[in-house]
Amino acid sequence: MLTPNTSIRETVKPSWTSCGAAHRTYINLHFLSITSADDGTDVHNIIMGGHGKIIPGNVVGNGSFQHQLVSAPGTPKPILGEGTWKAKRLTSWDVLGTFGIGVAGVLNMEINRVPENGLRFQRC
C-alpha cells in the first residue's frame, strides 16, 4: 500500500548530454518519470521531474514530484501529495545507447523527498 511513509525507489529513464569536454567529468541529466503502482485497491501515479549531474561515483540533483490517485473517477485526479526531492546517493547508472552527444540510460538513486507540508517521508 502506498502511504506518505512509503519509500518509493524510482527508476528514471532520462535523456542525457555530456558536458562536451574531452575529459568528461560529469553527465548532465534532465528527466520526467511517471511511475504507476496498484496497491490492490487503488492505482497511484508518482510523477517526478528534475535535473542534475552524475559525477564519478555520485549523483547531485533535485526536482519536484506529485502523487496522484489515478483510479479516482473524473478529472483532474486527486493529488495525494506533492513537493520537492534532492538526490542522496547513486545506486547504479547503466548506459542504454548514445546518439550524437546524447546518452540514454537507466539511473537508480536514493532521494530525500520533502512534501509541500514540510514533513519528510520515512522508510518503512
N, C-alpha and C positions, 0 to 999 in steps of 0.2 A: 504494500500500500504506500502511495506517495503522500507524505506529510511535510510540513515545513522543516521537520527534523531529519528527513531522509537525505542521505548523501547520494548524489547522482553523479556517476563518473561519465563524463561526456567524451564521445569520440567525435572529433572535429575533422571534417574534410575540407581544408582550406584551399585557397588559391594562393600560391607563393611566388615571391620575387626575391632574387638575391640582392645583396647590397651593391652589386655591379663591380666590386673591386676584384683585382686579380687574386688577392688573398682574402677569400670570403671568411669573415669572422662572425657573421650572423646572417640569418634569413628573416626577412620581413614576413609577417603573417597578417592576413585580413580575412575574416570568415563570418559566415552566418550558418548556424546549425539549428535544425528543427528535429527534435527527438520525441517520438511518441512512446507511451507506455500504457499498458492496460493493467489496472490493479485488480481485475476480476469483477469490479462493479462499474468503474468509470474509465474513460480514456482521457489521458492527460497529454499535453504538449509542453515541452520546455523549449523555448526559443531563445537562443543565445547569439550574440554578435560581439565582435571585438577586434582588437588589433594588438600587435606586439612584435617580439623578436625571439627567435630561437638562437641562443648563443651556445658555444660548446658546453654540453652537459647541463644546460639550464634553459628556462624559458621565462621571459618577462612579458607582461601584457595585462590588459584589462578590457572591460566592456560592460554590457548590460544583459539582463535576462528577463524573461516573463514566463510564468507558469499559468497555463490555461486549462480549463475543463472543457475538452472538446466534445464530450458526449452530452453536454447540456443542450437542450433544444434551443432553436433560434440563433440569431446572430445580433450583435457580436457575442462571442463566447465569454463566460465569466473569467475574470483574472483572479487567480488564487494567490498570486504573489508576484512581485517584480522587484528589481533592484540592480545592483552592480556586482561585478566579480573582479577578482585580481588573481593572476597566476601565482601559484605557490611552488610547484615542483614539476619538472619534466619527468614523465614516466617513460615515454617512448616517442620516437619520430621515425616514420617509415616513408621513404620516397616511393611514389607510385609511378611517376613519369615526369618528363620535362617537355617544354615547348618554348623555344627561344630562351628568354631569361626567366620564364615562369616555371615553377615547380609545383606539382600536385603531390599531396601526401596525406597520411593519417597521423594526427597528433593526439597523444594521450597525455593529459596533465592533471594534476591536482589543483583545485582552485579554492579560494575563500570567497563565499558569496555573502553579500550584505543586503538583506531585504530593505525595501523602502522604509519600513518602520524602524530600521537601525539594529534589530536583533540579528545575531549571527546564527546561521544554520549549524546544527550539531550532527556529528556522525552517529549512526545507530549501528 
